[in-house]
Amino acid sequence: MLHLDDLLRQMIDLGGSDLHLCSTMTPKIRLHGNLVPLPDREPISSDEMLRILEEVAPAVRWEWYLKNWDMDYAYEIKGLARFRVNYLNNYYGPAAVMRVIPTKIMSIDDLHLPSILRSICENKNGLVLVTGPTGSGKSTTLAAMIDYINDTQDKHVITIEDPIEFVHPNKHSIIVQREVGPDTKSFGAALRGAMRADPDIILVGEMRDQETINLALTCATMGILVFGTLHTNNAPKTIDRIIDSFPSDQQPQIRAMLAQSLTAVVSQLLCRTVNGKGRVACHEVLLRNEGLPATIREGAIANIRSIIEQSSGVGMQSMDNTLMKLFKDGKITSLEAYMKSLNKVEFEKILTPEDRDTLRG
C-alpha cells in the first residue's frame, strides 16, 4: 500500500526540493529547478490520493480541506525533515505540493548571503522586506536573519507564519512562533495581539492583504523592527506593490508611512548553475538613505534604480549587477543571466550564438 512518507523519503534521497502530487498522474519532484517524475512510481487514482493525504493530515485540518478544498500546514517525519504542505483540488481530483524545510537553520554564511544582511538585522525599528517569486528561498533567508539575531541579541521576537516552517530554539533571544490556524485566526489578529506583547521584532510570514500590510507598517512606525515577505522580483516593484494594494484615496497615507518606516528591501532570485545540477541565489539590496523617503513620498519610484546603482559602496546592489558578477565568476550561464535580467539590451552583449539560436527557437 502506498504511503506519503515513502514518496517524501524517495524525494529526499534524490535531492528534490518539492513533491508534486496530482490525481491520475505519476508523482513528480522538483530537482534543480526542473519537474521530473519519481522513478518506479505509477499514477495515483483520486481515491488513493484522498486516502494518502488524509493519512498524515491533522483531523482538524482535514475537515477544513474537505470543506474548502485548500489547506496549508507543516508536516514532519522525525529524523528526516519538515515539509510545508499545501492540499488543493483540481479537475482531476485531490492534489498536493510538499516542500522540504531543512532541519538545520542555515546561517548567513552558509547561504552565501550578502554580508550587509547582518547590518540590517542590527536595526532597532523599521520595515525590512525579503521578496522574490515562490520557491526563491525567502523563508530560508529570513530564518538565517532571525537566527543571527537569536545568536547575537537579547530580543523578544514574535513570528506569525502560515505554516511554521523553521523552528527556532531560544538562545539569546526569546522567540515566540505563532501559526495561523492553530494559534491565531489570522495574520491581522496576530499582529494586533503582537503590538501589546512588548515585542522588539515581529516577523510576518506573508504580507498578503491590505489589513496585514497596514498593520505591519503601523508596527514599524511604532518603533518595532518588522520583517515581512512579498512575491515581487525587485525593490521598485516591491514599493509599487505595497502602495497599489490600497485604494487611491489611501495611497498618500501609505506612501508617508512607507517613507517613514522602510529600512531595507532584499530581493532574491534563484538561478541554475552552469552544470545544471544546482541553483545559486542572486540578490538585490535597497537600504534606507537620505534620498529614499522623499523618493517614496513623491512617487518617483523610477529613481530607486539610481539610488541602488549610486550606493554600492554602502552595501546596496542591483539584481542586474549581481547577475553579471555571477556570470563573470562562472557560476551561471550567459543565457540564464539574460533571462533573469531587467536590462535585456545590456545582457544581449554576453549572449553566445547558441544562446541566440535558443531564444529564436
Number of C-alpha atoms within 10 A of each C-alpha: 4 12 14 15 13 10 18 23 15 15 22 17 9 13 15 23 20 24 26 20 24 23 22 18 17 18 22 22 27 18 18 17 18 11 15 16 16 19 12 7 13 12 14 18 17 16 12 17 23 15 15 16 17 17 13 14 17 13 11 10 18 19 14 14 20 14 10 11 16 17 18 20 21 21 21 15 11 8 7 13 16 21 26 20 21 18 20 19 17 11 8 12 16 25 23 20 18 22 22 23 21 15 16 10 17 17 17 21 10 9 13 12 18 17 11 13 19 15 9 16 19 13 16 13 21 26 26 24 26 27 29 23 15 11 14 21 17 24 19 19 22 21 21 23 21 24 23 18 20 21 13 14 15 13 16 17 23 24 22 25 22 19 20 19 25 22 15 17 12 13 15 15 19 17 22 16 18 18 21 20 16 12 12 16 11 15 27 22 14 21 24 14 12 19 18 8 11 12 20 18 27 26 24 24 23 20 21 16 13 16 16 21 22 19 18 29 21 21 24 26 19 13 16 23 25 30 28 25 23 20 21 20 22 24 27 18 15 22 21 15 14 20 22 14 17 18 10 11 8 12 16 17 14 23 22 15 19 24 19 20 26 24 24 22 26 26 27 25 24 18 24 19 19 16 10 13 10 14 18 16 18 23 23 24 22 28 21 17 12 8 11 20 20 14 17 26 19 12 15 12 17 12 14 18 15 11 21 21 14 12 15 13 9 11 15 22 23 23 23 21 15 17 27 20 15 20 20 13 10 12 17 22 24 22 20 17 24 23 14 18 18 15 12 13 10 12 19 16 10 17 16 13 9 10 17 12 10 10 10 7 6
